[in-house]
Amino acid sequence: MSDRLDRLVIALAQINPTVGDVAANADRVRAARADAAAQGADLVVFPELVLSGYPPEDLVFRQAFLDTVQAAALALAAETGDGGPALLVGAPWRFTDPDDGRRKLGNAALLMDGGEIRFIGFKYLLPNYGVFDEVRVFSRGPLPDIVTLKGARLGIMVCEDMWGPQVTRHLAEQGADILLVLNGSPFEVDKHGQRLENARPRVQDAGLPLVYVNQVGGQDELVFDGESFVVGADGQMVGRLPSWTEAVVPTTWTRPQGTDRPWTCEAAPLAPAPDTDEAIYRALVMGLADYVNKNGFPGVILGLSGGIDSALSAAVAVDALGPERVWCVMMPSPYTSRDSLEDAEGVAQMLGLRYDTVNIGPAIDAYDQMLGRLFEGRTPDTTEENIQSRARGITLMALSNKFGPMVLSTGNKSEMSVGYATLYGDMCGGFSVLKDVYKTTVTRLSHWRNAQGVPSGMLGPDGPVMPERVITKPPTAELRPDQKDEDSLPPYPVLDRILNGLIEGEQGVSDLIAAGHDDATVQAVWRLLNIAEYKRRQAPPGVKITLRAFGRDRRYPITNRFRG
């Protein structure tokens, strides 16, 4: 038996596809294959649905789209006739169900080798929770067979197949040597540990090593952190790719000649995992960068108020896009403090971006004149406050329409949860980078970025990005004299703990009260959370970082009288 049969180089291709751009995705596969070939790879493993981009959602209902994917796959397969490395590529693929003879669509893994598609395996376990609704767009395929390459019997799974025992046990019974998993696993805080803890039972079930390949990049509200890994048959991680970056990394596998002993991963890098604050910050940067770049916007424009939310949003934007593509506008009203004017200018100077001032006083005066007769005899209230916010929204949208940058809204999850935001005012925009970030996390990230300097691979300044006073001063919307957020809301540390219990924990009001929270405060927060649903339905998309982001993760009815 030759040495080649006892040595296998599997390259993990952690790349960033774009949904719908099939030709560009195929070219990324080609480029990764060439890179892997130069590193001596026998097989290159790509993420789930890499040819279509993930998740393709209802694009897969269009036959023309599926035809385009199929043509690209066949072209890639033909290119493997050059003797270079084989490819394991994810794609939506039509098949005939062996049980009922009907044509269906599956989430497939295609093994391309020797100029043809040698093997097609389909996802067996289709997720139907959170952001996943694959049962709606795909049909479950049959349990996959194994396929042999260079003497190794490969058991191929797609993402969710690793989260339950059925597929792994079936592949082990078929005689697999190595488990390969194609993934489109979105980032959530601390999810990298969850992935590993789900891989280990599969390894234990089968007594086999496992290769896990995940994509990187942003797609609408989802962001993918990569962090592909290799787990040995003993359950220990023996290789891990870096988070938040594309990479094509070979792993070397061997077994003793002339035996059926297990294949062992002998050489693989072990990149460190980022800490929580770095992971969140990188998620925000990548999510914004890909949303802007993949949708073809020249840059972003945002209102810079002198507060922490807009300051952090501006810092993320500069780190994602560079200062030349970020435009900040201060829009003072009669209630804007001198501190806010100084702090906004300080943020702009530290970030090195374009900064302009547009006074909204004339717009407020115009609305007072327009509506004065109808408002006569009524005391000023939130109506007049919201006019200020909406004047700012109109100003930003006008500049966006005239010059092209996308409006970036700056509200955080705490505010969005309880409706402390103005429809068609500060909620307007094309994307909301802090949409899933609680206020207390905003504060923590701001401290982290100021102390960290520019993280590697980012485009912002190396040093602090906002004056310390921006972080430490009491939050205020400055829509009336001496206004503070705590005039209307509990202190943010209290509010965020309650919200986390209600949203991520799905705890009941009585549970939170029993845990020691004030009865009236919990009841008030629960009421605000419910009645603000109609606002959230009209909010722009934003980066998902938690278990239960608003939108596809959490789908509460707007008309809802349950108050328990």
BATORDO-493092 format. One record per residue (C-alpha): residue number from 1; chain; residue in three letters; x, y, z. Coordinates in Angstrom, 2 decimals, m for minus. Last residue first. Layout:
REM BATORDO-493092
  resi  chain  resn        x        y        z
   NUM      A   ala        X        Y        Z
...
***
This chain:
REM BATORDO-493092
  resi  chain  resn        x        y        z
   564      A   gly   m49.01    37.40    32.47
   563      A   arg   m50.07    40.30    30.26
   562      A   phe   m51.64    38.55    27.29
   561      A   arg   m53.56    41.15    25.31
   560      A   asn   m51.61    40.86    22.06
   559      A   thr   m52.15    42.69    18.80
   558      A   ile   m48.53    43.10    17.71
   557      A   pro   m47.93    39.37    17.84
   556      A   tyr   m44.53    38.17    19.10
   555      A   arg   m41.99    36.84    16.64
   554      A   arg   m38.63    36.65    18.41
   553      A   asp   m35.76    35.15    16.42
   552      A   arg   m37.01    36.40    13.03
   551      A   gly   m37.11    39.99    14.23
   550      A   phe   m35.86    41.08    17.63
   549      A   ala   m32.79    39.09    18.64
   548      A   arg   m33.26    36.10    20.91
   547      A   leu   m30.05    34.10    21.45
   546      A   thr   m27.92    37.21    21.25
   545      A   ile   m25.57    38.75    18.65
   544      A   lys   m27.85    39.63    15.72
   543      A   val   m26.63    42.62    13.71
   542      A   gly   m29.35    45.03    12.61
   541      A   pro   m32.38    45.31    10.36
   540      A   pro   m34.33    48.58    10.30
   539      A   ala   m37.27    49.10    12.66
   538      A   gln   m40.89    48.91    11.52
   537      A   arg   m41.75    45.64    13.31
   536      A   arg   m39.95    47.05    16.35
   535      A   lys   m42.43    49.91    16.59
   534      A   tyr   m45.45    47.61    16.56
   533      A   glu   m43.88    45.50    19.30
   532      A   ala   m43.58    48.49    21.63
   531      A   ile   m46.78    47.63    23.53
   530      A   asn   m45.39    44.33    24.76
   529      A   leu   m42.00    45.49    26.02
   528      A   leu   m43.57    48.52    27.70
   527      A   arg   m46.00    46.29    29.62
   526      A   trp   m43.24    43.89    30.67
   525      A   val   m41.10    46.83    31.82
   524      A   ala   m43.93    48.25    33.93
   523      A   gln   m44.76    44.88    35.53
   522      A   val   m41.09    44.27    36.32
   521      A   thr   m40.75    47.71    37.90
   520      A   ala   m43.94    47.35    39.95
   519      A   asp   m42.85    43.99    41.39
   518      A   asp   m39.27    44.96    42.22
   517      A   his   m36.83    42.25    41.18
   516      A   gly   m35.86    39.60    43.73
   515      A   ala   m35.92    36.29    41.85
   514      A   ala   m39.57    35.84    42.84
   513      A   ile   m40.36    39.04    40.94
   512      A   leu   m38.55    37.68    37.91
   511      A   asp   m40.44    34.39    38.04
   510      A   ser   m43.77    36.17    38.55
   509      A   val   m43.26    38.20    35.39
   508      A   gly   m42.60    35.06    33.42
   507      A   gln   m39.23    34.09    32.06
   506      A   glu   m38.61    33.80    28.31
   505      A   gly   m34.88    33.71    29.18
   504      A   glu   m33.64    35.70    26.18
   503      A   ile   m36.57    38.12    26.22
   502      A   leu   m38.13    38.41    29.69
   501      A   gly   m35.01    37.49    31.68
   500      A   asn   m32.73    39.62    29.54
   499      A   leu   m35.19    42.47    29.81
   498      A   ile   m35.18    42.32    33.60
   497      A   arg   m31.37    42.28    33.75
   496      A   asp   m31.23    45.09    31.20
   495      A   leu   m33.62    47.32    33.13
   494      A   val   m31.72    46.95    36.40
   493      A   pro   m28.32    47.74    34.84
   492      A   tyr   m30.02    50.48    32.77
   491      A   pro   m31.46    52.37    35.71
   490      A   pro   m35.27    52.12    35.48
   489      A   leu   m36.83    54.15    32.66
   488      A   ser   m38.64    57.45    32.13
   487      A   asp   m36.70    59.97    34.26
   486      A   glu   m33.81    57.48    34.12
   485      A   asp   m33.21    58.51    30.51
   484      A   lys   m32.36    62.04    31.67
   483      A   gln   m33.95    65.34    30.57
   482      A   asp   m32.62    68.62    31.97
   481      A   pro   m34.77    70.71    29.58
   480      A   arg   m36.59    68.75    26.87
   479      A   leu   m35.53    66.58    23.91
   478      A   glu   m32.02    66.00    25.25
   477      A   ala   m32.18    62.18    24.73
   476      A   thr   m30.16    61.65    27.89
   475      A   pro   m27.67    59.11    29.23
   474      A   pro   m25.84    60.11    32.44
   473      A   lys   m22.17    60.95    31.76
   472      A   thr   m19.56    58.18    32.01
   471      A   ile   m19.11    56.92    28.47
   470      A   val   m19.19    60.25    26.62
   469      A   arg   m17.08    61.75    29.42
   468      A   glu   m14.25    59.37    28.51
   467      A   pro   m13.87    61.09    25.15
   466      A   met   m14.46    58.75    22.21
   465      A   val   m12.41    56.57    19.86
   464      A   pro    m9.37    55.82    22.02
   463      A   gly    m6.27    54.58    20.20
   462      A   asp    m5.21    53.04    16.93
   461      A   pro    m7.57    54.77    14.53
   460      A   gly   m10.09    52.80    12.44
   459      A   leu    m9.67    50.35     9.57
   458      A   met    m9.90    46.94    11.20
   457      A   gly    m7.78    43.86    10.52
   456      A   ser    m6.30    43.71    13.99
   455      A   pro    m8.26    45.52    16.69
   454      A   val    m7.78    49.30    16.85
   453      A   gly    m6.91    50.45    20.35
   452      A   gln    m7.93    48.17    23.17
   451      A   ala    m8.58    50.66    25.99
   450      A   asn   m11.03    52.87    24.07
   449      A   arg   m12.55    49.83    22.38
   448      A   trp   m13.09    48.01    25.67
   447      A   his   m14.60    51.02    27.48
   446      A   ser   m17.02    51.49    24.58
   445      A   leu   m17.80    47.78    24.53
   444      A   arg   m18.71    47.82    28.24
   443      A   thr   m20.98    50.84    27.84
   442      A   val   m22.77    49.35    24.84
   441      A   thr   m23.08    46.09    26.81
   440      A   thr   m24.90    47.97    29.59
   439      A   lys   m27.15    49.51    26.93
   438      A   tyr   m28.14    46.14    25.48
   437      A   val   m26.87    45.23    22.03
   436      A   asp   m29.29    43.59    19.54
   435      A   lys   m30.11    46.73    17.52
   434      A   leu   m26.64    48.22    18.02
   433      A   val   m25.63    48.25    14.31
   432      A   ser   m28.97    49.48    13.09
   431      A   phe   m29.27    49.38     9.30
   430      A   gly   m31.08    51.29     6.54
   429      A   gly   m32.23    54.20     8.63
   428      A   cys   m35.10    55.67    10.61
   427      A   met   m35.43    54.75    14.27
   426      A   asp   m34.12    58.13    15.49
   425      A   gly   m37.14    59.75    13.86
   424      A   tyr   m39.60    57.94    11.63
   423      A   leu   m40.77    56.04    14.74
   422      A   thr   m39.21    57.54    17.84
   421      A   ala   m37.33    55.45    20.39
   420      A   tyr   m37.81    54.45    24.01
   419      A   gly   m40.12    51.64    22.86
   418      A   val   m39.30    49.33    25.78
   417      A   ser   m37.27    46.75    23.93
   416      A   met   m35.93    49.17    21.32
   415      A   glu   m34.36    51.29    24.06
   414      A   ser   m32.66    48.35    25.75
   413      A   lys   m31.66    46.93    22.37
   412      A   asn   m29.69    50.01    21.32
   411      A   gly   m30.56    52.89    18.98
   410      A   thr   m27.97    54.22    16.51
   409      A   ser   m29.52    54.31    13.06
   408      A   leu   m27.13    54.22    10.12
   407      A   val   m28.38    56.16     7.11
   406      A   met   m26.88    54.77     3.91
   405      A   pro   m24.54    57.05     1.97
   404      A   gly   m25.78    58.32    m1.42
   403      A   phe   m25.22    62.09    m1.65
   402      A   lys   m28.67    63.61    m2.17
   401      A   asn   m30.80    60.77    m0.86
   400      A   ser   m28.58    60.22     2.17
   399      A   leu   m28.47    63.95     2.93
   398      A   ala   m32.26    64.08     2.78
   397      A   met   m32.55    60.94     4.92
   396      A   leu   m30.30    62.50     7.56
   395      A   thr   m32.34    65.69     7.67
   394      A   ile   m35.66    63.84     7.74
   393      A   gly   m34.47    61.76    10.70
   392      A   arg   m33.27    64.86    12.54
   391      A   ala   m36.64    66.55    12.04
   390      A   arg   m38.22    63.32    13.26
   389      A   ser   m36.30    63.47    16.53
   388      A   gln   m37.31    67.09    17.08
   387      A   ile   m40.93    66.33    16.19
   386      A   asn   m40.78    63.51    18.74
   385      A   glu   m40.13    65.95    21.58
   384      A   glu   m43.05    68.13    20.45
   383      A   thr   m45.41    65.17    20.58
   382      A   thr   m43.82    63.96    23.81
   381      A   asp   m45.55    66.81    25.61
   380      A   pro   m46.38    70.49    25.11
   379      A   thr   m49.63    71.45    26.91
   378      A   arg   m52.70    71.81    24.71
   377      A   gly   m54.66    75.04    24.33
   376      A   glu   m53.69    75.53    20.69
   375      A   phe   m52.32    72.39    19.09
   374      A   leu   m54.39    72.75    15.89
   373      A   arg   m53.57    76.46    15.51
   372      A   gly   m49.88    75.91    16.30
   371      A   leu   m49.40    73.00    13.90
   370      A   met   m47.69    74.77    10.99
   369      A   gln   m46.11    77.47    13.16
   368      A   asp   m44.69    75.00    15.67
   367      A   tyr   m43.65    72.80    12.76
   366      A   ala   m41.72    75.67    11.19
   365      A   asp   m40.08    76.57    14.50
   364      A   ile   m38.91    72.99    14.91
   363      A   ala   m37.49    73.02    11.38
   362      A   pro   m35.71    76.33    12.02
   361      A   gly   m34.15    74.90    15.22
   360      A   ile   m32.79    71.81    13.45
   359      A   asn   m29.24    73.20    13.33
   358      A   val   m27.11    71.22    10.88
   357      A   thr   m23.51    70.59    11.97
   356      A   asp   m20.98    68.69     9.90
   355      A   tyr   m18.31    66.07    10.59
   354      A   arg   m16.25    64.06     8.13
   353      A   leu   m14.21    61.40     9.89
   352      A   gly   m10.93    61.34    11.81
   351      A   leu   m12.19    59.02    14.55
   350      A   met   m10.71    61.08    17.39
   349      A   gln   m11.83    64.33    15.75
   348      A   ala   m15.38    63.09    15.22
   347      A   val   m15.64    61.83    18.80
   346      A   gly   m14.39    65.17    20.14
   345      A   glu   m16.88    67.09    18.01
   344      A   ala   m19.69    65.00    19.45
   343      A   asp   m18.32    65.53    22.96
   342      A   glu   m18.06    69.32    22.61
   341      A   leu   m21.59    69.69    21.27
   340      A   ser   m22.93    67.29    23.91
   339      A   asp   m21.17    69.17    26.72
   338      A   arg   m22.59    72.48    25.45
   337      A   ser   m26.05    71.01    25.88
   336      A   thr   m28.65    70.41    23.18
   335      A   tyr   m32.06    71.62    24.35
   334      A   pro   m32.45    74.41    21.75
   333      A   ser   m31.84    71.77    19.05
   332      A   pro   m28.52    70.52    17.74
   331      A   met   m28.13    68.30    14.68
   330      A   met   m24.56    66.93    14.72
   329      A   val   m23.85    65.12    11.48
   328      A   cys   m21.41    62.25    11.01
   327      A   trp   m20.11    60.99     7.67
   326      A   val   m18.34    57.62     7.42
   325      A   arg   m16.68    56.39     4.22
   324      A   glu   m13.40    58.32     4.60
   323      A   pro   m13.08    57.12     8.19
   322      A   gly   m12.62    53.46     7.18
   321      A   leu   m15.41    50.99     6.49
   320      A   ala   m15.63    48.56     9.41
   319      A   asp   m13.47    50.32    12.02
   318      A   val   m15.04    53.63    11.00
   317      A   ala   m18.56    52.21    11.25
   316      A   val   m17.87    50.56    14.60
   315      A   ala   m16.54    53.85    15.95
   314      A   ala   m19.55    55.76    14.62
   313      A   ser   m21.95    53.30    16.25
   312      A   leu   m19.98    53.60    19.51
   311      A   ala   m20.29    57.39    19.44
   310      A   ser   m23.96    57.26    18.43
   309      A   asp   m24.77    55.05    21.39
   308      A   ile   m22.53    56.89    23.87
   307      A   gly   m23.99    60.35    23.53
   306      A   gly   m22.53    63.44    21.88
   305      A   ser   m25.39    63.42    19.40
   304      A   leu   m23.71    62.18    16.23
   303      A   gly   m26.40    61.54    13.63
   302      A   leu   m25.36    59.00    11.07
   301      A   ile   m24.17    58.72     7.48
   300      A   val   m22.84    55.55     5.90
   299      A   gly   m20.65    54.57     2.96
   298      A   pro   m20.69    54.09    m0.81
   297      A   phe   m23.55    51.59    m0.54
   296      A   gly   m23.23    48.53    m2.80
   295      A   asn   m25.43    46.03    m0.98
   294      A   lys   m22.54    43.63    m0.37
   293      A   asn   m20.39    46.50     0.89
   292      A   val   m22.82    48.09     3.34
   291      A   tyr   m24.22    44.87     4.78
   290      A   asp   m20.78    43.25     4.74
   289      A   ala   m19.13    46.06     6.68
   288      A   leu   m22.00    46.37     9.15
   287      A   gly   m22.05    42.69    10.09
   286      A   met   m18.26    42.49    10.16
   285      A   val   m17.93    45.42    12.54
   284      A   leu   m20.78    44.34    14.81
   283      A   ala   m19.51    40.77    15.00
   282      A   arg   m15.98    42.03    15.69
   281      A   tyr   m17.30    44.01    18.64
   280      A   ile   m19.21    41.04    20.00
   279      A   ala   m16.20    38.72    19.70
   278      A   glu   m13.88    41.28    21.28
   277      A   asp   m16.22    41.72    24.22
   276      A   thr   m16.65    37.97    24.75
   275      A   asp   m13.00    36.95    24.57
   274      A   pro   m11.57    35.82    21.26
   273      A   ala   m10.75    32.12    20.70
   272      A   pro    m7.07    31.35    20.20
   271      A   ala    m6.00    29.69    16.94
   270      A   leu    m4.99    26.04    17.09
   269      A   pro    m3.26    25.17    13.83
   268      A   ala    m3.49    21.61    12.47
   267      A   ala    m1.02    18.76    12.08
   266      A   glu    m1.39    15.10    13.04
   265      A   cys    m5.13    14.58    12.71
   264      A   thr    m5.52    10.87    13.32
   263      A   trp    m7.20     8.25    11.12
   262      A   pro    m8.34     5.27    13.11
   261      A   arg    m6.74     1.79    12.78
   260      A   asp    m7.86    m0.29     9.83
   259      A   thr    m4.31    m1.32     9.03
   258      A   gly    m1.97    m1.62     6.03
   257      A   gln    m0.05     1.53     6.76
   256      A   pro    m0.58     3.23    10.10
   255      A   arg    m2.98     6.17     9.87
   254      A   thr    m2.45     9.79     8.92
   253      A   trp    m4.31    13.10     8.64
   252      A   thr    m2.83    16.52     7.89
   251      A   thr    m4.94    19.65     8.25
   250      A   pro    m4.66    22.37     5.63
   249      A   val    m5.98    25.90     6.26
   248      A   val    m7.85    28.15     3.85
   247      A   ala    m8.83    31.24     5.80
   246      A   glu   m11.40    34.02     5.76
   245      A   thr   m11.46    36.04     8.96
   244      A   trp   m13.87    36.59    11.83
   243      A   ser   m12.59    33.81    14.09
   242      A   pro    m9.28    32.05    13.58
   241      A   leu    m9.22    28.38    12.62
   240      A   arg    m9.19    25.67    15.28
   239      A   gly    m7.32    22.38    15.50
   238      A   val    m6.86    19.54    17.98
   237      A   met   m10.02    19.95    20.04
   236      A   gln   m10.32    16.98    22.36
   235      A   gly   m13.22    14.55    22.02
   234      A   asp   m11.05    11.41    22.07
   233      A   ala   m11.72    10.79    18.37
   232      A   gly   m10.08    14.14    17.68
   231      A   val   m11.99    17.37    17.16
   230      A   val   m11.16    19.71    14.28
   229      A   phe   m12.38    23.31    14.13
   228      A   ser   m13.95    26.11    12.12
   227      A   glu   m14.02    29.43    13.97
   226      A   gly   m16.07    31.03    11.19
   225      A   asp   m17.75    34.01    12.85
   224      A   phe   m20.96    34.23    10.85
   223      A   val   m23.19    37.31    11.06
   222      A   leu   m26.94    37.29    10.64
   221      A   glu   m29.03    40.44    10.30
   220      A   asp   m28.62    40.80     6.51
   219      A   gln   m25.87    38.34     5.65
   218      A   gly   m22.52    39.06     7.31
   217      A   gly   m19.31    37.12     6.93
   216      A   val   m17.58    33.89     7.89
   215      A   gln   m18.48    30.31     6.99
   214      A   asn   m18.18    27.20     9.15
   213      A   val   m16.20    23.99     8.64
   212      A   tyr   m16.32    21.27    11.35
   211      A   val   m14.00    18.25    10.96
   210      A   leu   m14.76    15.30    13.26
   209      A   pro   m12.75    12.40    14.63
   208      A   leu   m14.54     9.08    15.16
   207      A   gly   m15.68     6.97    18.13
   206      A   ala   m19.18     7.28    16.68
   205      A   asp   m21.23     8.19    19.72
   204      A   gln   m18.27     9.90    21.43
   203      A   val   m17.57    12.03    18.37
   202      A   arg   m21.25    12.92    18.16
   201      A   pro   m21.28    13.70    21.88
   200      A   arg   m18.23    15.97    21.40
   199      A   ala   m19.63    17.99    18.51
   198      A   asn   m22.49    19.47    20.53
   197      A   glu   m20.12    20.70    23.24
   196      A   leu   m17.88    22.16    20.57
   195      A   arg   m20.73    24.08    19.01
   194      A   gln   m21.90    25.33    22.41
   193      A   gly   m18.43    26.63    23.25
   192      A   his   m18.34    28.64    20.04
   191      A   lys   m21.83    29.95    20.86
   190      A   asp   m20.61    32.18    23.71
   189      A   val   m22.45    35.25    22.34
   188      A   glu   m24.23    34.29    19.15
   187      A   phe   m22.71    33.92    15.71
   186      A   pro   m24.53    32.22    12.89
   185      A   ser   m23.77    28.59    11.95
   184      A   gly   m23.70    27.92     8.21
   183      A   asn   m21.95    24.56     8.41
   182      A   leu   m20.50    21.67     6.41
   181      A   val   m19.60    18.74     8.71
   180      A   leu   m17.00    16.06     7.85
   179      A   leu   m16.83    12.89     9.98
   178      A   ile   m13.74    10.71     9.51
   177      A   asp   m13.41     6.90     9.29
   176      A   ala   m16.97     5.94     8.30
   175      A   gly   m17.98     2.27     8.48
   174      A   gln   m21.68     2.35     7.62
   173      A   glu   m22.55     1.93    11.30
   172      A   ala   m20.52     5.05    12.04
   171      A   leu   m22.46     6.93     9.37
   170      A   his   m25.80     5.87    10.89
   169      A   arg   m24.69     6.84    14.38
   168      A   thr   m23.63    10.28    13.18
   167      A   val   m26.87    10.83    11.30
   166      A   gln   m29.17     9.97    14.20
   165      A   pro   m27.32    11.61    17.12
   164      A   gly   m28.61    15.20    16.93
   163      A   trp   m26.76    18.52    16.65
   162      A   met   m24.33    17.24    14.01
   161      A   asp   m27.06    16.83    11.38
   160      A   glu   m27.90    20.49    12.06
   159      A   cys   m24.84    21.55    10.03
   158      A   val   m24.65    19.23     6.98
   157      A   met   m23.09    15.80     7.38
   156      A   ile   m20.55    13.75     5.43
   155      A   gly   m19.07    10.47     6.62
   154      A   leu   m15.82     9.90     4.78
   153      A   arg   m14.16     6.54     4.29
   152      A   ala   m10.46     7.28     3.79
   151      A   gly    m8.50     5.41     1.11
   150      A   lys    m7.77     8.44    m1.02
   149      A   leu   m11.50     9.29    m0.99
   148      A   thr   m14.24     6.87    m0.01
   147      A   val   m17.88     7.90     0.33
   146      A   ile   m20.29     7.09     3.16
   145      A   asp   m24.03     6.82     2.70
   144      A   pro   m26.39     9.58     3.73
   143      A   leu   m29.72     9.22     5.58
   142      A   pro   m32.34    10.25     3.07
   141      A   gly   m32.98    13.91     2.36
   140      A   arg   m35.23    16.24     4.29
   139      A   ser   m37.09    18.68     2.10
   138      A   phe   m36.08    22.31     1.92
   137      A   val   m37.80    25.73     1.91
   136      A   arg   m40.29    25.68     4.79
   135      A   val   m38.53    22.98     6.81
   134      A   glu   m35.50    25.23     6.57
   133      A   asp   m37.01    27.84     8.87
   132      A   phe   m33.97    28.89    10.89
   131      A   val   m33.78    32.27    12.63
   130      A   gly   m35.03    30.79    15.89
   129      A   tyr   m36.44    27.32    15.28
   128      A   asn   m37.06    24.94    12.37
   127      A   pro   m33.76    23.19    11.80
   126      A   leu   m33.71    20.45     9.14
   125      A   leu   m32.14    17.16    10.23
   124      A   tyr   m31.29    15.01     7.19
   123      A   lys   m29.17    17.35     5.11
   122      A   phe   m28.49    15.69     1.80
   121      A   gly   m25.49    13.82     0.43
   120      A   ile   m24.40    13.88    m3.20
   119      A   phe   m21.34    11.91    m4.27
   118      A   arg   m19.02    11.65    m7.24
   117      A   ile   m19.82    14.97    m8.90
   116      A   glu   m17.45    14.78   m11.85
   115      A   gly   m14.02    15.72   m13.18
   114      A   gly   m11.97    13.38   m11.03
   113      A   asp   m13.48    14.65    m7.80
   112      A   met   m16.45    16.70    m6.67
   111      A   leu   m18.22    15.77    m3.42
   110      A   leu   m21.51    17.67    m3.25
   109      A   ala   m23.17    18.43     0.11
   108      A   ala   m26.86    19.17    m0.23
   107      A   asn   m29.71    21.15     1.28
   106      A   gly   m32.54    19.40    m0.52
   105      A   leu   m35.21    20.27    m3.04
   104      A   lys   m37.87    17.78    m4.07
   103      A   arg   m39.05    15.83    m7.09
   102      A   arg   m41.53    13.13    m6.06
   101      A   gly   m40.88     9.38    m6.29
   100      A   asp   m42.57     8.67    m2.94
    99      A   asp   m39.88     6.88    m0.94
    98      A   pro   m36.82     7.40    m3.13
    97      A   asp   m37.40    11.18    m3.17
    96      A   thr   m36.13    12.47    m6.48
    95      A   phe   m33.54    15.19    m6.08
    94      A   arg   m33.01    18.92    m6.59
    93      A   trp   m29.95    20.55    m5.06
    92      A   pro   m29.30    23.61    m2.90
    91      A   ala   m25.51    23.80    m2.58
    90      A   gly   m22.64    22.95    m0.22
    89      A   val   m19.23    22.00    m1.63
    88      A   leu   m16.79    19.20    m0.85
    87      A   leu   m14.02    19.61    m3.41
    86      A   ala   m11.31    17.22    m4.59
    85      A   pro    m7.74    18.47    m4.83
    84      A   gly    m5.94    18.71    m8.16
    83      A   gly    m5.81    15.99   m10.80
    82      A   asp    m7.08    18.31   m13.53
    81      A   gly   m10.45    16.52   m13.63
    80      A   thr   m11.46    18.67   m10.66
    79      A   glu   m12.38    21.35   m13.19
    78      A   ala   m15.41    19.35   m14.35
    77      A   ala   m16.81    19.48   m10.80
    76      A   leu   m16.54    23.25   m10.73
    75      A   ala   m18.47    23.54   m14.01
    74      A   leu   m21.13    21.11   m12.77
    73      A   ala   m21.56    23.16    m9.60
    72      A   ala   m21.88    26.43   m11.50
    71      A   ala   m24.52    24.93   m13.79
    70      A   gln   m26.45    23.57   m10.82
    69      A   val   m26.41    26.92    m9.04
    68      A   thr   m27.70    28.70   m12.14
    67      A   asp   m30.45    26.12   m12.63
    66      A   leu   m31.45    26.54    m8.98
    65      A   phe   m31.76    30.30    m9.51
    64      A   ala   m33.81    29.85   m12.68
    63      A   gln   m36.08    27.45   m10.77
    62      A   arg   m36.96    30.18    m8.29
    61      A   phe   m38.21    28.68    m5.00
    60      A   val   m34.61    28.57    m3.76
    59      A   leu   m34.51    32.36    m3.65
    58      A   asp   m37.06    32.06    m0.85
    57      A   glu   m34.39    31.85     1.88
    56      A   pro   m30.83    31.76     0.47
    55      A   pro   m29.28    31.47     3.97
    54      A   tyr   m26.43    31.15     3.20
    53      A   gly   m24.86    31.80    m0.18
    52      A   ser   m25.92    29.89    m3.27
    51      A   leu   m22.57    28.22    m3.90
    50      A   val   m21.57    28.04    m0.23
    49      A   leu   m24.74    26.21     0.78
    48      A   glu   m23.00    24.87     3.94
    47      A   pro   m19.34    25.73     4.29
    46      A   phe   m16.42    24.40     2.22
    45      A   val   m14.16    21.33     2.54
    44      A   val   m11.07    21.07     0.31
    43      A   leu    m9.70    17.59    m0.32
    42      A   asp    m6.24    16.27    m1.25
    41      A   ala    m4.43    19.38    m0.07
    40      A   gly    m0.75    20.04    m0.79
    39      A   gln    m0.55    23.66     0.32
    38      A   ala    m0.48    24.96    m3.27
    37      A   ala    m3.61    22.89    m3.89
    36      A   ala    m5.31    24.59    m0.94
    35      A   asp    m4.68    28.04    m2.40
    34      A   ala    m5.91    26.92    m5.81
    33      A   arg    m8.99    25.41    m4.21
    32      A   ala    m9.65    28.60    m2.25
    31      A   ala    m9.50    30.62    m5.47
    30      A   arg   m11.85    28.23    m7.22
    29      A   val   m14.32    28.28    m4.33
    28      A   arg   m14.21    32.07    m4.34
    27      A   asp   m14.88    31.97    m8.08
    26      A   ala   m17.92    29.78    m7.45
    25      A   asn   m19.17    32.35    m4.94
    24      A   ala   m18.66    35.13    m7.48
    23      A   ala   m20.68    33.24   m10.10
    22      A   val   m23.44    32.37    m7.62
    21      A   asp   m23.99    35.87    m6.34
    20      A   gly   m27.40    35.08    m4.81
    19      A   val   m26.29    35.20    m1.19
    18      A   thr   m22.69    36.37    m0.91
    17      A   pro   m19.98    33.93     0.18
    16      A   asn   m17.37    34.55     2.92
    15      A   ile   m14.84    31.71     3.24
    14      A   gln   m13.60    29.15     5.78
    13      A   ala   m11.99    26.58     3.48
    12      A   leu   m10.75    23.76     5.72
    11      A   ala    m8.10    21.81     3.83
    10      A   ile    m7.97    18.04     4.28
     9      A   val    m4.56    16.45     3.68
     8      A   leu    m4.68    12.65     3.69
     7      A   arg    m1.81    10.28     4.45
     6      A   asp    m2.05     6.51     4.61
     5      A   leu    m3.26     5.94     1.07
     4      A   arg    m0.56     8.26    m0.23
     3      A   asp     2.15     6.24     1.48
     2      A   ser     1.42     3.41    m0.94
     1      A   met     0.00     0.00     0.00
***
